């Protein structure tokens, strides 16, 4: 159906609505049956409108679209990689639906030009576009149902704009770091702080500690992004600092003491030590050198 035929079937009193229908057709590949949810999908919270006494934006639509998009992409990934395990499928789906990818998709489809917002696109509010893309999927679901969501994501997005093989091979730095720590039974923790720098999206800072030692710091406009950046820095540090790896993975009795962990011996401890009678006749008094200790630790840490 061309646009003129479509116009004969609906009543569009305003030229603006006609242009919006035409724009959505280029993005979606079909004309909306009900334009209202699509209008809501374009409305950022900075430009909230009132409807029946309530303030509306695309945040609720974004919530719905996030769930639908995750299900659709999960189904496509599941069908595309029939022999891959669950962890691989999860990582691939996450790489496709992460905020940076959706932000880029909004630009490539032209959706970013339709968004109504009081912010100018910049580094602090770049996720406005990605959020609107999720809201768009929610609008499709409300307007046409799940089947149209599947067709839109597969034909207009996956088949034309996303290389699913590259998405599958993209590195998840946090997962890599967690796997390494789990393998060597090393404690790992992320500390995330949030700060407002202006009126746009908050900025998050993450610090990651491995074995109690801060190994990486990262910033981002979501907690996930900041943790990924912190994990990436930590992995780089572990790859380049051989002594750090040895210290973290060596058996406890071979680890070199840290100066801040050494406490002075108390008088009570000195007295108790003097009262202990131990036979050292069978004990070798030769002490190992630092090089020997490191060599033993390295052999233990990097054994096959």
N, C-alpha and C positions, 0 to 999 in steps of 0.2 A: 504494500500500500504506500503510495507516495504521499507527500505532505498535503497536497491539495485535497486528495481523497479523504485523508484523515480529518482535515478541517471541516469537511462537509458533514461528518458524523458527530462532531462535538461543537459546543458553543463556547467560543473564546472571545469575550467582550474586549479584552485588552491586548494590544499588540505585544506587550511585555510577555504575557503568557504564551503567545504564539512562538515567540523567539525562544522561550524556555523549553517548550515542547520540542522544538527543532534541535536545540542544544543537547537535550537528553537523548534524543534519537541517535545522534552521532556518538554519544558516549555508550549507550546501552545496546543499540542495535534494534530497538523497538520503541514504540511510543508508550508513555505512561497511560494507564487507564484512569488513575486518580493522581493528579499533580500535587496534591497537598502533602503527602509524606515526603516527597522529593524536595519540596520547598523547605520543610522542617529540617531535612538532612543538610541543607546548605547554610543553616542559621547557627553561627557560632555564638557561644554564651555571651561574648562581649557585645553582641547586637541583639539581645533577647527581645522577643516581641510578646505582646499580650494577646491571649486568645481565651475567651470566655472567663475573663478575670484571672487567668493563670499566666505566668511568665513561661515561655517555651523556648527551647534551644534544641540543638541536635544531640545533646548528651544522652538522653534516653534512647534515641534512635541508634546512637553509636554503640551503646550497650547491647542492643539486640543484634546489630550487624556484626559485632565482634563474635558473638556465639554462632551465628549462621555462617560467617566466613570461615571460622575455624573448622566447622563440620564439613563444609564443601571442600576446602583445601585438603583436609584430612582424608576425605573419600578419594580425591584425585590422586594424592600421593600414595595411598594404599593400593589403588589399581595400577599405578605406574611402576611401583617396585614390589612385585608379588613375592619376592623371596627375601626381602630385607626384614630385620628384626624390629621390634617395637621402638627401641631407643633411636634407631636410625630414622624411622618414620616421624617420630616426635621432633627430632632436631630439624629435619627438612621442613616440616610444617611451620615450625617456629621461625625459621629463616625467611620463609615466604610471607608470613603475616606480621612480621615485626614492624614496628612503627616507621623505621626508615624506609622500608620497602613500600609500605602503603603510601607514604608521603610522596615517593617518586611516582607511584602509579597514578596518584591524583593529578600530578603534573603532566604525565604522558597522555592521559585521557582527556585533559582539558578541564577536569572538574575544578581545579584550583581557581580558575577564572570566574566561576559562578558563586563561590563561597561569599557569604555576607558576613563581614567582620569589621570591627573597629580597629584592628591591628594590621599594620603593614607586615608582610612576610619577612621574617629575619631569623637569625639563629635561635632566638628565644621562643618563638611561637611557630616554628616550622612544622610542628605536629598537628597544627590546625588542619592541614590538607589531608594527612593520614586519617585523622579522626573523622573528617567529612566522608572519606572513602568508605569507612566502616558504616557510617550512618546511611550512605547510599545503598549499601547491601541490605541494610535493615528496611529501607524504603521499598526496595524491590520485593522483599519478602512480604511486606504488608500489602503491596499493590497487586503483585502477580503470583506470589507463592514460592515455595522452595524450588520447584522445578526451574523457574526462570532464573533464580539465583545461581543454580548449578550451570545453566547454559551461559549466563553472562560471565561467570568466573572462568569457565573453561574456554569458551570461544574468544571472548574479548580480552581476557587477562592472561591465562596460562598459555594458550596457544600462540598469542601474539607478542606479549610483553615480558614473559618470565621464562628463563632457561631453567627448567626444573633440575637438570643435572648439575648446574653450577650451584643452585640453592642447596642441593644435597651435599655438596663437597665443601660448603662454607664452614669455617672453623667456629666452634662454640668454645670460646676461651674459658668460660667459667666451668663448663662441663669437663674440659680437659684437666683443669686444675683440681677439681673435686675428685676426679678419677685417680690422679696421681697421688693426692693426699690419702685417699682411701686405700690405695695399693700399699703405701708405705706406713699406714696407720698413724698419720700425722694430723693433729688437730688443725682445723681451718675455720676462720670466722670472718664475716663481712660486717663492717660498721658503716651504716649509711646515714648521712645528714642531708637535710633539705634547707635550701636558702632561696629567698625571693629576691631576684635582681630585676626590679621593674614590675610591671603589671601583667606580664605574660607567664608562660609556663615556668614553674619553679625549676631551679638547677639543683641536681643531686650530686653529692660527692661520696664516693665509696673508698674505704680502706680495707685491704685484705691482710689478715695475719695468718702466717703459716708456721705452725709450731711455736706460736707466741711472738713471732718476729714479723714486723710489718714489711711486706714484700712488694706491695703495689698500691697505687692510688689512681683513681679514675673519676672523671666527671662526665655528666650526661644530663639530658633533659627527661630522663626516666630512671627509676632505680635499676632496671635491667641493663640499660645502656651504661650507667656508671659502674656497675659491677663487672660487666664485660670488659670495660677499659681497664679496671683495676686488675682483673684476672690476667689480661693480656700483658700488662706491665710485670706482674708477678712471674708469669711463665718466662718472660724474657730475662728477668733477673736470675731465675733458677737455672736457665740454660747457660748463662754467662758467668755465674759465680759457683765454681766447682766446690770450694770449701764450704759454702753455705749448704749445698746439697748434702755433702758428707756429714756436716754437723747435724742436719735434720734427720738423716736416714740411718746414721750409725747407731749401734747398740748404746744404751744409756751409759754403760760403764766405760765406753770408749770416747764419749763426747767430751770435748774440752770445756772446762768451767768458764763461765762468763764472770768478769770482774764484779759486776753488780750483784751476782749471786753469792759471792764469798763473804761470810760473816766472821768477825773476830771470835776466837775461842774464849769462852767465859772462864772465870776462876773455878767454878763448879765442874766444868768439863775437863779442865786441866787436872784437877784432883782425882776425878773418876778415871782418867786415862792413866795416871800414875799408879793407881791401885790395881790395874789389870795386869796379870802375869801370864804372858803368852810365850810359848817355846818357838823361837825363830830358827832353830837349828836346821830345819828342813826347807826353809824358805830362801829362795835366791834373792840376794840384795841388789842385783843388777836392775836398774830402772830402764824402762823403754824410752827411747828418744821421741821427740814430737813427730819426727818424720815416720818412725815406725808405727806410732799410734794412728797417724793419718792414713798410712798405707793399709793397715788392717781395717780401718773404718771404710776406706774406699773399696776394698775388696768385698766387704760385706754389703755395702750399699749398691754396688753395681754388678753383683753376681747374676748370672743368667738364671 
